[in-house]
Amino acid sequence: METQAQKVTVSTTINAPVSKVWTYFNSPEHVTQWCFASDDWHAPKSENDLRVGGSFTTTMAAKDGSFSFDFGGVYTQVENEKLLDYDLADGRNVKVMFESAGDNTTVTEVFDAEGENSVEMQQQGWQAILDNFRKHVEAN
């Protein structure tokens, strides 16, 4: 019997219009600037084929070279400046919603938790990356 994965939600409101937020979220040259949870990590490589059936991969790595992994998936739904829905390589699902309110945009991610790390740890990690994204968009 298959068990349903626990859904985890993280969110942030960015002081920028949705068109800029969407571009920065999906453009590899920006993804490499924000897609990591702490300052001792970085994202040296990112590729994105932004279309249904297209895939993306971002390499996340410790700056000291001790550890790295590829985070990636395949898009199942893409609604420009509104929604990304994708499945990770391990079958977990992620939905990213972009809600525009004038010059502000709220980005909400809902993802299936994995079984290796605590839900709290996963939520903190994803939130830290999203907060990094907000700082990058607002600073550029």
C-alpha positions in Angstrom: 0.0 0.0 0.0 1.4 3.4 -1.0 1.3 6.2 1.5 0.6 9.8 0.6 3.6 12.0 1.0 3.2 14.8 3.5 2.7 18.2 1.8 4.9 21.0 3.0 4.3 24.7 2.2 6.8 27.6 2.2 6.1 31.2 1.0 7.5 34.6 0.7 6.3 38.0 -0.6 8.7 39.9 -2.8 8.7 43.6 -3.5 8.8 43.2 -7.3 6.3 42.7 -10.1 5.5 39.1 -11.1 7.2 39.5 -14.5 10.6 40.1 -12.8 10.0 37.4 -10.2 9.1 34.8 -12.8 12.2 35.7 -14.9 14.5 35.5 -11.9 13.0 32.3 -10.7 13.4 30.5 -14.1 16.5 32.0 -15.7 19.6 29.9 -15.1 21.9 33.0 -14.8 19.7 34.1 -11.9 19.1 30.6 -10.4 22.9 30.2 -9.8 22.8 33.4 -7.8 20.1 32.3 -5.3 19.4 28.6 -5.2 21.1 27.6 -2.0 20.1 27.6 1.7 23.2 29.1 3.3 26.2 31.2 2.5 28.6 28.3 2.6 26.7 26.7 -0.3 26.4 27.8 -3.9 24.7 26.7 -7.2 27.5 26.5 -9.8 25.3 25.2 -12.6 21.7 25.5 -13.7 19.8 24.4 -16.8 16.1 25.0 -17.5 13.8 23.9 -20.4 10.7 25.8 -19.3 7.8 23.9 -21.0 5.6 21.0 -20.2 7.7 17.9 -20.6 10.9 20.0 -20.3 13.4 19.4 -17.5 15.5 21.5 -15.2 18.6 20.7 -13.2 20.4 22.9 -10.6 23.7 21.7 -9.0 23.8 22.7 -5.4 27.2 22.4 -3.7 29.1 23.2 -0.6 31.7 25.9 -1.4 34.4 23.8 0.3 33.8 21.1 -2.3 32.8 18.5 0.4 29.4 17.7 -1.0 27.2 18.5 -4.0 24.0 17.2 -5.6 21.7 17.9 -8.6 18.2 19.1 -7.9 15.9 18.6 -10.9 12.7 17.5 -12.3 10.3 17.5 -15.3 7.5 20.1 -15.7 4.0 18.7 -15.8 2.3 22.2 -16.0 3.6 25.6 -16.8 1.4 28.7 -16.7 3.4 31.8 -17.5 3.8 34.1 -14.4 1.3 31.9 -12.5 2.2 28.3 -11.9 5.0 25.7 -12.2 4.2 22.1 -11.4 6.9 19.5 -11.6 7.9 16.0 -10.6 11.3 15.4 -9.0 13.4 12.4 -10.1 12.2 10.5 -7.0 8.5 11.0 -7.9 7.7 13.7 -5.4 5.6 16.6 -6.7 6.2 20.3 -6.4 3.8 23.2 -7.1 5.1 26.8 -7.3 2.4 29.5 -7.4 3.1 33.1 -8.3 0.4 35.6 -7.0 0.7 39.2 -8.3 -0.5 42.1 -6.2 0.7 45.2 -8.0 4.3 45.7 -7.2 4.4 42.7 -4.9 4.5 39.0 -5.7 3.9 36.2 -3.4 5.6 32.9 -4.2 4.3 29.8 -2.6 5.8 26.4 -2.9 4.0 23.2 -1.9 6.2 20.1 -2.0 5.9 16.4 -1.1 8.3 15.7 1.9 10.9 13.0 1.5 11.4 10.3 4.1 15.0 10.9 4.9 15.0 14.2 6.8 12.5 15.6 9.2 9.7 17.6 7.7 10.7 20.6 9.9 14.3 20.4 8.5 13.0 20.2 4.9 10.6 23.2 5.5 13.5 25.3 6.9 15.8 24.4 4.0 13.2 25.2 1.3 12.2 28.4 3.2 15.9 29.5 3.4 16.3 29.1 -0.3 13.1 31.0 -1.0 14.2 33.8 1.3 17.5 33.9 -0.6 15.5 34.2 -3.8 13.6 37.2 -2.4 16.8 38.9 -1.4 18.3 38.3 -4.8 15.3 39.7 -6.7 14.9 42.8 -4.4 18.7 43.6 -4.6 18.9 43.4 -8.4 
